[in-house]
Amino acid sequence: QVQLVESGGGWVQPGGSLRLSCAASGIIFRTYAMDWYRQAPGKERELVADISRGGSTNYADSVKGRFTISRDNAKNTVYLQMNSLKPEDTAVYYCNAVYYRNNYWGQGTQVTVSS
């Protein structure tokens, strides 16, 4: 059974930092590309960052220079370090694992940025 479990969300003031984690089980983690998506109320889900099996990364323009995605294949975990957070970063953040036609999602973790 495949499971992706996100953690690390919460409330933070503007300018603050959070680190999200996504622990995977039931898959050969090192073979999967891993993504972080987010969905704000009333908006479509959007890709925030992705990391390939080989460690190449891509970011949405809105988070470049502030967010960093990384992976630890020994721990079957992908991370999203979020710095200089803004109110517009408020959303539910989802972890996604992709390998060809296999596509799995976590349950999401809420991130709220407000003063």
C-alpha positions as CSV (number, residue, x, y, z in Angstrom):
1,Q,0.0,0.0,0.0
2,V,1.4,3.3,-1.1
3,Q,1.4,6.1,1.5
4,L,2.7,9.7,1.3
5,V,2.5,11.5,4.7
6,E,3.1,15.2,4.8
7,S,4.1,17.0,8.0
8,G,5.5,20.4,9.1
9,G,2.7,22.7,8.2
10,G,1.2,25.3,10.5
11,W,0.9,29.0,11.2
12,V,3.7,31.4,10.6
13,Q,4.0,35.2,10.4
14,P,5.0,36.8,7.2
15,G,8.8,36.6,6.7
16,G,9.0,33.4,8.6
17,S,10.0,29.9,7.6
18,L,8.6,26.4,7.6
19,R,10.0,23.0,6.5
20,L,7.6,20.5,5.1
21,S,8.4,16.8,5.0
22,C,6.8,14.0,3.0
23,A,7.6,10.5,4.0
24,A,6.8,7.8,1.4
25,S,6.2,4.1,1.9
26,G,5.1,1.3,-0.5
27,I,7.1,2.7,-3.4
28,I,10.7,2.4,-4.6
29,F,11.3,6.0,-3.6
30,R,14.5,6.6,-5.5
31,T,12.8,5.8,-8.8
32,Y,10.1,8.4,-8.4
33,A,10.1,12.1,-9.3
34,M,8.7,14.0,-6.4
35,D,6.6,17.2,-6.5
36,W,5.1,19.7,-4.1
37,Y,1.8,21.3,-5.1
38,R,-0.4,23.7,-3.3
39,Q,-4.0,24.7,-3.4
40,A,-5.4,27.9,-1.9
41,P,-9.1,28.4,-1.3
42,G,-11.0,29.0,-4.5
43,K,-8.0,28.4,-6.6
44,E,-6.7,25.5,-8.7
45,R,-3.9,23.3,-7.5
46,E,-0.6,24.5,-8.7
47,L,2.9,23.0,-8.9
48,V,5.3,24.6,-6.5
49,A,8.5,22.6,-7.0
50,D,9.7,19.3,-8.3
51,I,12.8,17.2,-8.0
52,S,13.8,14.4,-10.4
53,R,15.2,11.0,-9.5
54,G,18.6,12.5,-10.2
55,G,18.1,15.5,-8.1
56,S,17.4,18.2,-10.7
57,T,14.9,20.8,-9.4
58,N,12.4,23.2,-10.8
59,Y,10.4,25.9,-9.1
60,A,7.3,28.1,-9.8
61,D,8.3,31.6,-10.5
62,S,6.4,32.7,-7.4
63,V,8.6,30.8,-5.0
64,K,12.0,30.9,-6.7
65,G,14.7,32.1,-4.4
66,R,12.5,31.5,-1.3
67,F,11.7,27.7,-1.4
68,T,14.1,24.8,-1.7
69,I,13.1,21.2,-2.5
70,S,15.3,18.4,-1.6
71,R,15.2,14.6,-1.1
72,D,16.8,12.0,1.1
73,N,16.5,8.6,-0.7
74,A,17.8,6.8,2.4
75,K,14.9,8.1,4.4
76,N,12.3,7.9,1.6
77,T,11.5,11.6,2.3
78,V,11.2,14.8,0.3
79,Y,11.4,18.2,1.9
80,L,10.3,21.7,1.1
81,Q,12.1,24.4,2.9
82,M,10.1,27.6,2.7
83,N,11.7,30.9,3.7
84,S,10.5,34.5,3.5
85,L,6.9,33.3,3.6
86,K,4.2,35.6,2.3
87,P,0.4,35.6,3.0
88,E,-0.1,34.5,-0.6
89,D,1.7,31.3,0.2
90,T,-1.2,30.3,2.4
91,A,-2.6,27.0,1.0
92,V,-2.8,23.3,1.6
93,Y,0.5,21.7,0.4
94,Y,0.5,18.3,-1.2
95,C,3.2,15.8,-1.9
96,N,3.1,14.0,-5.2
97,A,5.1,11.0,-6.4
98,V,5.4,10.2,-10.1
99,Y,6.8,7.3,-12.0
100,Y,5.5,6.9,-15.6
101,R,1.8,6.1,-15.1
102,N,2.1,5.8,-11.4
103,N,1.0,8.9,-9.6
104,Y,0.4,9.1,-5.9
105,W,-0.8,12.0,-3.6
106,G,-0.5,12.7,0.1
107,Q,-3.3,14.0,2.2
108,G,-2.0,17.6,2.4
109,T,-0.8,19.8,5.1
110,Q,-2.1,23.3,5.8
111,V,0.3,26.3,5.7
112,T,-1.1,29.6,7.0
113,V,0.9,32.8,6.7
114,S,-0.6,35.8,8.5
115,S,0.1,38.4,11.1
